[in-house]
């Protein structure tokens, strides 16, 4: 299952909540560091990007940069190596 499908499932399924997820993605730095955001920080799910609001600006992160999605202690998505 793709990262986008997992996020869509948690957004639309009546028994699941996007706000409860923790998303780890590759941050755009020379070191390729990882950043972590809560599902509650996601403003919108677009076709190829999820959108965050940072310092009053919309920041679009491509789904292919998502490394892992967690719901509590459970890993619900992990990118293949």
C-alpha atoms as one frame of an Amber mdcrd trajectory, in Angstrom:
protein
   0.000   0.000   0.000   1.304   3.484  -0.821   1.826   6.307   1.687  -0.927
   8.301  -0.049  -3.400   5.424   0.340  -2.576   5.106   4.051  -3.121   8.847
   4.599  -6.367   8.751   2.589  -7.592   5.781   4.599  -6.955   7.575   7.901
  -8.586  10.726   6.567 -11.792   9.129   5.227 -12.392   5.917   7.216 -14.984
   6.579   9.945 -13.042   4.564  12.533  -9.645   6.146  11.883  -8.229   9.640
  12.381  -5.502  11.344  10.345  -4.719  13.487  13.408  -3.431  10.430  15.283
  -0.644   9.669  12.797   3.037  10.582  12.936   4.687  10.971   9.524   8.461
  10.772   9.007   9.782  12.093   5.712  13.095  12.988   4.082  13.677  16.686
   4.712  15.301  18.686   1.935  18.750  19.291   3.373  22.193  18.349   2.036
  22.394  15.743   4.801  19.017  14.241   3.839  17.772  14.438   7.410  14.349
  13.198   8.432  11.570  15.410   9.736   8.545  14.256  11.718   5.079  15.833
  11.627   1.786  14.959  13.233  -1.187  14.160  11.048  -2.956  17.110  12.691
  -0.453  19.422  10.966  -1.539  18.313   7.485  -3.675  20.984   5.851  -4.536
  19.106   2.671  -3.892  15.868   0.783  -3.289  16.603  -2.884  -2.748  14.127
  -5.708   1.057  13.965  -5.363   1.751  16.009  -2.209   0.628  16.540   1.358
   0.451  20.162   2.440   1.714  21.674   5.701   1.458  25.244   6.944   4.896
  26.524   7.994   5.472  30.129   9.092   2.288  31.169   7.297   3.320  29.457
   4.033   1.902  26.354   2.400   4.649  23.738   2.064   4.013  20.836  -0.311
   5.829  17.581   0.499   5.800  14.812  -2.156   4.449  11.476  -0.937   7.537
   9.686  -2.286   9.599  11.386   0.453   7.595   9.686   3.222   9.740   7.090
   4.979   7.371   5.891   7.693   3.877   6.440   9.075   3.050   5.472  12.661
  -0.168   5.203  14.598   1.002   5.216  18.193   3.624   2.475  18.493   2.395
   0.669  15.368   4.128   1.201  12.021   1.300   1.364   9.452   3.576   2.211
   6.504   7.284   1.858   5.824   8.908   2.698   2.515  10.696  -0.184   0.883
  14.472   0.140   0.835
